Amino acid sequence: MNAPAPLSLLASVFGFSAFRPGQEEVVRAVMAGRNTLAIMPTGGGKSLCFQLPALCREGVTVVISPLIALMRDQVRALRAAGVEAGALTSGNTDAETEEVFASLDAGRLRLLYMAPERLAGAATLGLLRRINTTLIAVDEAHCVSQWGHDFRPDYLRIGDLRRALGVPLAAFTATADEETRAEIVTRLFGGTSPETFLRGFDRPNIHLAFAPKDEPRAQVLGFADARRGQSGIVYCASRAKTETLATALRAAGHNALAYHAGMEAEPRREVEARFQRDDGLIVVATIAFGMGIDKPDIRWVAHADLPKSIESYYQEIGRAGRDGAPAETLTLYGADDIRLRRAQIDEGLAPPDRKAADHARLNTLLGLAEATACRRQRLLAYFGEASEPCGNCDLCMTPPEVFDATEPVRKALSACLRTGESFGAGHLIDILTGTSTDKTRERGHDRLPTFGVGRELSKAQWQSVFRQMQGHDLIRPDPARHGALALTEAARPVLRGETTLSFRRDLVQRARSGPVVRALVADEDAPLLSALKAQRRALAEAARVPAYIIFPDRTLIEMAEARPQTLDEMARISGVGAKKLESFGAVFLQVIAGAAPPMHPARLKLAGRDAGAVFDRLQAAQLELARGPDGQGRYLGCTQTTLRQIAEARPQSLHQLARIAGMGDAKTERFGPVFLSIVAAG
């Protein structure tokens, strides 16, 4: 039987008279059974590139997709178009699951959607063989990237499934830089090169804009007011913020709902359904919302907080204007956002090189936020795509005033180098502005040539300079040194006077010391606190206990501020008892100060107490007198346990000393007078 022609199905089933640019070549490769990787912009019609071939091929196409909402939405749309499709998800009712299996058994189903987590089930492979699976399609394939922004561990099973079934695989994503593309090829295709289609990342209909936070709630409300009656999404960094901002939008007369992962499944489904159905609804959400929403007429997307990464930003704004009509975006950002994103990187369990790469990616996002010229050029360049100025971003429409920032940047880089690249922006700004603090005086940094050379700028303005330096990737936080700023190779030509830099004047002039947001610790201690939390998280996961069982936040905060260098100092931290010192003291001390000398268990019991210092002096005296005052006598020594008992009991006479276990007459005679004098001195 001849397979239906794709063009006729394109018209009769999907209602399109022609393919969108880039679709036809991908469709024909998938239809021919070739392993395929397609990187296409959001709204570019990726789903049709596996749905249409599924109707032209024999057997069942299995679609691996990351979100229940995505699957339900696509199945609903296919059924409305007369295509037999179904999904097996944890969100199914029993009746829905029975209907899917009945359709499979009858041979009617052409597309079967599954969540990656289902691949772990022992019966899944047998099921897919039984139903004559002839193609695997992987949607949102970037989820296979282990260190990506949407990593799903079960995506790692897909490569094994492809080999077990012996069928071709087609992978699709809109969000994959060169590194992520290489990881997709390795993990899904076993390193063998699929036929790859890179269809560009540009969405010229989307207007790009960023703004520093300045009464952010009012900024979001104003943006929504100017687009009243249009469907939009507001992304927030926290669940609580989605609730409060949705309430504020409703109070301002908007039809708005909150959405986040903490909601029950049924209310979440109701929000998804209403967003598809209702015109002009605003959903205020965490990033849990949107990946699976195929609503073509979302007219605007606002970020109330800085996104996690440039990939997240691109994917989230890509949910607007999928119909090709004009759409608008606004991304707000502030110092607290950057601090939060840095902390999330530092508190993660990724290896140091991956954390460094993630800090570099955040620098790229900051560079986009504080760009001096066309944002779209900068965004597309990140994905390896060259372009001309777009004329459709805020900077093209209103070019910002720039100034030659080479000299202040060289001052900042010099301060960083002269302090050994061992400090964060706060301390470096104290040096540049000539601010005398305990820290600058203790380290002698008030005597550096750079001390006070930057008094022409305020501290807030210097913060803007340092932020723009990070946006140009001249400096990065070093995870190995708890966030101390280190120079990149891009900074070297600036220091040598071989290149100049232009920064945004408006961002420096606007910078001011606004209301202070109370942080857990000072900026200088925040990276160390993040490192301590990362260590706590690793220990808690290994022990399968809540993090606070290891240490509560207040204990880690005190560690970050006090920075103990020895186990004795660690023992004085509130919340570090004897058992926890024994179990975790050395581990956390290594995070703070590097590896500490091992301590005998008997001495460890005295850590943080006056008796510990007495023990150390007793031990030193014993070693000195081990062969008598003249060094010629028979060797005598006391065990660590005996020394601990002396330090704790504090004997007042030779008689009391001799009665301590392990002493006896000979040792009392040799060590007694010196030991008693040490004990008396306390």
N, C-alpha and C positions, 0 to 999 in steps of 0.2 A: 504494500500500500504506500502510495506516495505521501511524503510529509507535506503538510500545508505550507504554502509559501509565506515567509515572514511578513512581506509587505501587505498581503491580503489580511493576515491576522492583525497586523498593526492597525489597519483601518477598521476591520469588523469587530474586533474585541476591545481594543484600547481607544479607538476613535481618533487616531492620528493619521493624517494623510502622508506624513513624511517623518523620517527620523530626525531627532535633534542632532546637532553637530557632534560627531564622535561616537554616536550610538551604533551605527550600522556595522562598522568594522568589528566592534566588540561582540555584537550579536552573532555575526557570521563565524567568528573564532570559537565562541561557546557552542554554537550549533554543530560545528565540525568536530567537536570533542577534543579540542586542544586545551591544555592547562592554560589558564588565563588570569592575569592580574590587571585590573583596571582601576586607575586613580582618576576619578572624575569629580568635578566640583559638586557640592551639595546643591540639589535642584537640577542637576544635569541629566537626570533620568537613569540612575544606576539600576534601580529595581527592574525596569523594563528589560535590561540587558541580560537578566537571567530568567525573568518570567516568560518573555516571548520565546526563547529557545526551548523552555520546558514544554511549551505547547507544540513545538515542531519536532520534538524528539520522542522516541519510544521510552516507556518506563516512567519512573517517578524522579523528580528533582527534589532533593532534600536541601532546604535552606537553613543554614545555621545563623541565627540572629540573636543579638544580645539582650533585647528588651521585650517583655511580654507585650507592651503597648505597641511596639513596632510590628510585631507579628500579627496581633489582632487587627490592627489597622490595615495591613496589606491583605490579609485574608478577607476581610470585609469588602475591600475594594475589588478584589478578584472575583468574589462571589457575585457582587453587584454587576460585574462585567460578564457573568455567565461562565466563569472558570471554576472547576472543582478544585478547591484548595482547603487545607485545614492546618491546624496547629496543635501540637502537643506541648502544653505548658502547665506549670504549677497553678496557673490562674484558671484553668478549665474547670467547668462543672463536670460531674460524672456523665451527664447526658451529652455534653459536648465531646468528651473523650470517646464515648461509645459511638457517636456519629462519625468521628474521624476514622476509627478502626473499621466500622462497617463500610465506609467509602473505600478504604484501602483494600479490604477483602473482596469487594466487588470490582476492583480494578478501575474505579472512576477517578480517583484522586490523581492529579497531575503534579501538584506542588504540596510538599509537606514541610511545614516550618517547625523547627525545634530549637530550644535553648541549648547552649553549649553544655550546661550542667547535666543534661540528660545523657550525654555521651558517656558519662561515668557508669551508667546502669549496665549490668551484665547482659540484659536482654536486648539492648539497643542494636548491636551489630547483627544479631539474628533477625530482628525485625526488618532492618534495612535490606538485608539479603532477600528475605522472603517477599518483600513488596517490589522487587526488581528496581532497586535504585540504580540509575544510570548516570547521574550527575550530582555533584555536591556544589552548592553555591554558598559562599561565605560572605555575609553582609558585615559591614563595619570591621573589615579584616585587620585594622590597626589594633584591635583589642588583643591580638596575639603578641604584641610587643610587650615584653616582660616589664619594661621600665616606662611604658607609655602612660598617658593620662587616663586611659580607660581599660587597663589590663584586666582580662578575664582568664584566670588560670585554666579553665576547661577548654579554652581555645587551643591550648597546646596538644589536646587529644586529636585534633582534626587531621593532622598529618598522618597519624597512625590509622585513622579511619579511612582516609583516601587509599592508603596502601592495602589495607585489608579488603576493601571492596573492589579495588582495581578499576576505579572509575575516574574520569577527569574531574578537575576542581577549578572553579572560577571564583576568584576573590575580588571583592570590591571595597573601596574606601574613598572618602573624600579628604582624609587627613593623614598624610604620610610623607614625612620628609625623607631624605635619602637614606638615613640610618634606619628608619622604620620600614622602608620598602625592602631593604636588605634583610631585615629580621623576618618579614613576612615570607620572603622567598625561602629562607632557611627553614623556618618552622612549619610552613604549610606545604611547601613543594620539595622539601628535602634537599634544598640547595640546587636542584635542577632548574634551569631558567624557564619560567612560563612565558608565553607570549604577553608582552607588557604594553599597555596603552596608558600613556600619560596625557590626559586630555586638558591639562591646564587647571589652574585654581582660581582664575579670575571670575568674579561675580560683578560685572560692571554696573548692574542695576542697584547695587547696595551702596548707600552713602555711608562712609566711615567717619566717625567723630569720637574724640576723647576729650575729657575735661577733668582737671583736678577737683577733688571734692571741696565744696564750699556750701555748707548746708545741704547735704546730699539728698535728704528726703524732699526738700523743696525743688531740687534739680530734677529728680525723677518725676515728681508731680507736675512740674512745668512741662517736661517733655511729653508726658501722657496727655496733658490738657491740650497741647497743640495738635494732638492726633486723636482727639476724642471721637469715639465711635469706630475706631480701627482696631483690629485684632493685634495684640502685642504680647511680648513676653518680657518680664523683668527677672533677671537672674541675680540671686543673692548668695553670699558665702555661707550663711547659716540658716538653719530651720526657723529659729525664732524671728529672724529678720523678715522672712517671707510672710509670717503671720502679721507682724506689725505694719509692714508696708502695704499689704493687701487691705488691711483695715483702714489705713490712711487714704488709699485710693477710693475705697467705697465711700468714705466720708466726704470725699471730693466729688462724688456723683458718678464714679466710674463703676462698671460692671467688672469686678475683680475677685479672683479666688487665689488662695494659697495652695501650693503643692510641694511636698517634700517626702523623703523616704520614711519619716517617722509616722506618717499617716497610715491608717488601716487601708487594706487593699481596696475595699469597696469605695470609700470616699475618693481614693486616687483614681479609680476607674471612672467615677462620676465626673471628676474634673476633666479627664481626658475626653470623655464623650461630649461634655458640654463645650469644650474648646473646639472640637470638630464641628459641632452642630450650631453653636450660637455665633452670630456676627458681633464683632466689637468686644469680645471678652478679653480681659487681660488676665494672664496667669503669672503670679509672682512665685518663683520657684527656685529651688536649688538645681544643680545640674542633673538631678534625677529625672527632670522633665525635658522632653523635647526631642531626644534622639529618635524616639519611635513615632513622632507626630508628623504625618505626611500632609499637613494642612498647607495648601499652596498660597493662600492669601494672607499670611502673616505680614503685616505692613511695617512692623518695627520691633526691634529688640534692644533693650536697655540693660546694661550691667550696673547694678548698684554698687558692686565691689569688683576689684580687679580679678579677672579670671585666673585659673591655676597656671595656664601656660598659653603660648601662642597657638598651639594646636587646639586647645579648648576654645579659645577665643574665635578662631576661624570656624570651627564646627558650630558653635552656638549662634554666631551672627548669620551663618548659612541657613538657619531655619527661617529667615525672613526672605520674602520675595521669591519663593520657589516657582511662582508663575511667570517670572521674568519681568513683572511690573516693578516700578520703583519702590524701594524699601529703605528704611533709615535705621541707623544704629547710634547709640551713645554709650560710651564706657567711662564710668567714673573711677577714679583711683586716688589713693592717698597714702601717706606714710604708714598708717596702720595696716593697710592692705599688703604693702610690700613686706612689712614685718611679719604678718601672718603667713604669707606664702614662703618666706625664707624659713620660718620656723617649721612649716609643714615638710619642707625638704630635709631640714636638719634632723627632725624627729623621726623620719622614715628609717626603714631598715635596709635601704639600698647601700651598696658598697661606696667608699669614698669617691671613686672615679665617676660613678653614676650621679652622686650628689653634686659633684662639681659640674657635670654636664647639665643637670637640672638648673643649677644656679645660672649657668650660661644662657639657658633657654629663657629663664625669667628675665635676665638682662635684655634679651632680644625683645621681649614683650614690653619692658620699660622703654627700650629704644623706640618702639612703635608708639607708645603713649606720649613720649616727649620728642617726637620727630620734629625736624625743622622744615621738611618738605614732604611731598606727596606720600601719604600713608600707604596707599595701595602698592606703590613701587616697593616700599620697604617690606610689606607683608608678602608680596609675591616673590621677592628676592629670597626670603627665608626658605620658600619651597623650591628654590632653584629656577625661578621663572623671571626673565627680564621683561620690562614693560616701560612704556612712556608714562609721564604724569597723567593721572586719570581725569582730572577736572571735576571729580565727583567725591571729594572728601573735604573735610573742614579746612585743611591746610592749603589745598589747591584753591578753594574759594576765598579764603582769607589768609594769605601767607603771613606767618608770624615774623616779628622783628628779631633778628639774630645779632649776636655780638661776638667779637673775637675772644674766645675763652681760653686761649692757649696759655696765657700767663697764670691765671688762677689755677688751671689744671696742673701746670708744672709745679706750682707751690704745693698743691695737695699730694701729688705723686711723690714729691721730695719728702714731705712729712711722713708719708707711708714708708718710704725706703729707710729714712733715718731712724725710724722706730722698729726696724726689723720686720716690717709687714706683719706685725703681731697685734694690731689693735683695730677696733672698729671705728666708724665714722665719728662717733661722739667724742672720743679721746683725741682723734686727729684734729677735729674742729676746735677743741680747747687749745691745742697747740697753735693752730693757725691764727686764732683770735687773741692769743696771749692771755688766756684765762688760767690763772694759777689755781690748781686744785691739789688735793692730797696726792692724787695719782701722778700729776705732772711733776710735782716736787719730789716725790719718793723715787721716781725713775730718772730724775735729772733732765726731764724733757723741757723744763723751763730754761735750760741752758743751750738748747739746740739752736742752730742758725735760723730754723724755720719758725721759732717761737715768736708769735705776734706779727708775722709777715702778711697776714690776711685780714688785718683789722678793718679794711675797707668794706668788708661784707659782714652782715650779721650772722649769727649762728644759723638762723632759719634759712638765710640765703645760701650759706655754705652747704646746708643739707640739700638744697636744690642742685647745687653744683655737683655734689657727690652722687646724687641720683642720676643726673644726666651723664656723669662719667660712667656709671654702671650701664646706662642705656647705650653708650658707645662701646661697651665691653672693654673698658680700660682697666677696670678693677673688678674682682669677684670675691665674695666671701669664701674663705678656705675652710671647708668642713673639718679638716684635720686639726685646725687650730681654733676651733669654736667660733668661726665666723669672722676672724681677723681678715681685713681686706688685703688682698695680694694683687700685684700688678700682673696683667696679661702681656703677651707679646705685642699687642696693639699699642701698649703704653710706651714702649721703648723709643719709637721714633719721635713721639711727643717730647719726651725728656731730652732727647738729643737735639731738639730744635729742627728736626727734619720735616715736620708736618705741623699744620695749624688746625684748630678746631673752632667750629661755630656752635654756640649754644643758644637756646631760646631765652631772649631777654625777659619776656613776659613772665616766664615761670620763676626766674630769679627775683624780679622786682615784686611779684605777687607774694613770694614766700614771706611769711611772717610767723611770729610765735603766737599761735592760736591757743585755744583752751587745751590744757594738758590732759591727755587720756591716761588714766592710771593704768600702768602696765604691771605685770607680776614682778618684774625686775627691771633694773636700769637697762638701757639699750646695750651697754657694754657686756652685761651678764646674760643677755637673752640667748645668744648662740650656745653658751655653755649649758644653760638650762635646757635647751632643746636637745643637746647631746646626752644629758643625763636622763631626759625623758625617753630618748630612743633606747638607751641601755635598759631602763626600767621596763619598757615595753617588750624588749627581747626576752628578759628574764621572766616576765609575767606570762608571755605566750609559751615559753618552754615549760613553765610550771603549771600552766592552765589555771591561773588565778587572776583576779582583777589586779590592775596595776597598783592600786593603793595598798594592796597587801605587801608589796615589796617595800615601797616608801610612799607616803602621801606627798602631795604637791608641796606643802609647806616645808617638808624636809629637803626636797630637791632645791627649792628656792634658797634656803639657808646655805646649802652646799655651794650653789652657784655664786652667792654673794661672799661667803667666807673663804672659799677656795682652799680647803684643808690640804696640806702637803704631806701629812703623815697620818697613820692610823690613830695616833693619840689625838690629833686635831679632829679627825673624823668622828671619834667617839664623843666629842663635845657637841656635835650637831644634834639639835633637838630631834628626837625620833629615832636615833641610832642607838639602840640598846645593845647589850652584849651579844645576843644571838644574831641580830642583824649585822652587827659589825663583823662577826665571824663569818657569816654567810655571804655578805655582799660588800663589806667595807673595802676590800682590796680591789674589787671590780669597779666600783664607782671612783675610788681614788685614782685608778689608772686613767679613767676618763678625764679627771681634773688635772692630775699632775704627772701622768705617766706611771710606769711600773714602780711600785714601792718595794723596798727590801722586805723579804719574807719575815714574818714575826712568829716566834715560838708560841704555841697555844697558851702556855703558862703566862707569857708576857702579854698576850692578847687580852687575857682576862683583866689586866690592869690598865688597858688602854683608856686614855682620857682621865685617869685618876692620878692624884699626887703620888700614890704608891708606885705608879709606873716609872716616874723619875727616880724614886728611891731604888727600885729594881735595877735600873740601868747603872746607877752608881755602885750598887753592890756587885753587879756583874763585872764592871771594870776593875774594882778593887780585887775581886777574886782572881781575875786573870793576872793581875800584877803580882799577887802573892802566891800564885799556884805552886811555885818551887821555893817558897820562903822569902824572907826579906833580902837574902843575899843571892837568891837565884840558884842555889846549889842543893836545896832540900828535896825530899821526896815529893812527887807531884800529888797535890790534893785539889779536889774541885767539888763544887756544890752543883746539884742538879737545878734546872730552871724552876722546877716545882718548889724546891727548898727555898730558893731565892724569893719566889713569889710569896711563900708563907712568911718569910722574915719581913718582907716589905709590907705585908698586910697586918701581921701581929705586932710589929714595932716593939720587940723585946727591950727591956730597960736594964738588964743585967746579963752577965755571962751565964748565970744559972738558967735564966729564962731562954737565952739563945740556945744553950746546949740541949734543951728539951724539945726543940723543933725537929721534926722528923728529917733525917738526913744529915744532921750536924754531928753530934757526938763530941767526945772530948778533944780528939786530935784537930778537928776542923775548928772547934771553938777556940782552942789555944792559938791556932795560926791566924784565923780571920776575925776572932771575937772583938778585940779592941777597935779595929777599923770599922767593922760592921756596926758596932754600937754607936760610934761617932757619926756614921752616915745616917743611921736611923734617928738619932737625936737631932741632927741638923734638919731632918724632914725633907 
